[in-house]
Amino acid sequence: MTLKKKFSVVVPVYQNEENLDDTIPKLLSLKKKLLDYNLELVFVDDGSTDDSYEILSRYYELNKDIIRVVKLTKNFGQNDAICAGLRVARGDCVGIISADLQDPYELFVDMIKKWGEGFKLVVGRREGREDSKRTSLISNLYWKMVNKFAVKDYPPGGYDFCVIDRQIVSVVNEINVKNTHIFILIFSLGYNYTAIPYLRRQRSAGRSQWTLSKKLKLFVDTFVSFSYLPIRGISCIGLGISIISFLYGILIVIAKVVFGSSVEGWTTIIVLLSIFGGLILLTLGVIGEYIWRILQEIGKRPSYVIDEILESEQGVSE
């Protein structure tokens, strides 16, 4: 008798009490659609302060053979919650999906077929979004910058819905990098991949926790971790300012020789000092981002801390 392979689904959860009663039954229904696989659902509660953990615990008691719940000590962020889930997941392949199910969970069936064909990474490629035009515009601009300056040939529109092979999971667990973008990290490993297009749905319930501050942090983490752009930009700015300063110095010397006096310009000097002061602070800030990351790696502080794991011996041993 051939043993069934296991398919794990990692779901980061943060303030999703309004979604979970809809999300969990839908994900449980995958068991009937994937008869050749043992299903494992790994929910990672990322420090929720609402009733998310209580709801997860209730479903765990009813489905101990399928559900495992990882509770983190506080809110570490979606990327770290996913990393915690990947470390706990035991599947031969692992799917990642958000708790709001804006991504079509039923597409996992086709994704696993592609994984069975030999692809180590199968991504859901967003062909469109049922979001506002402003949100779509900003998102598309961000991913174009990622493709141009960070990771070449990155899927247009990005992805945060995928199935990855156990080999990739093992590599990600070994890297254990902080302040990164987990999906860009996975793609940058260079494993063979394929993409399945889909339309991203609008959120049906609850509020998005994807705040402006989190978006800005992700933007900084992406380009500091995967691109030379910030530090190369500082070099280009420094070179440009040096050239301008040199030319301005020549202008002053010529004015002194030809007209017998230097160029007057109190306002010009103040403006230049203000510009240069701002650029110096900007460059120090960028360099500080790199130094901060070095300190975090040297200090070896954990990216996340697991408070407890709800799991049954039956579910683990399957």
Buried (B, 14 or more C-beta within 10 A) or exposed (E): EEEBBBBBBBBBBBBBBBBBEBBBEEBBEBBEEBEEBBBBBBBBBBBBEBBBBEBBBBBBEEBBEBBBBBBBEEBBBBBBBBBBBBBBBBBBBBBBBBBBBBBBBEBBEBBBEBBEEEBBBBBBBBEEBEBEEEEBEEBBEBBBBBBEBBBEEBBBBBBBBBBBBBBBBEBBEEEEBBBBBBBBBBBBBEBEBBBBEBEBBEBEBBEEBEEEEEEEBBBBBBBBBBBEBBBEBBEEEEEEBEEEEEEEEEEEEEBEEEEEEEEEEEEEEEEBEEEEEEBEEEBEEBEEBEEEBEEBEEEEEEBBEBEEBBBBEEBEEB
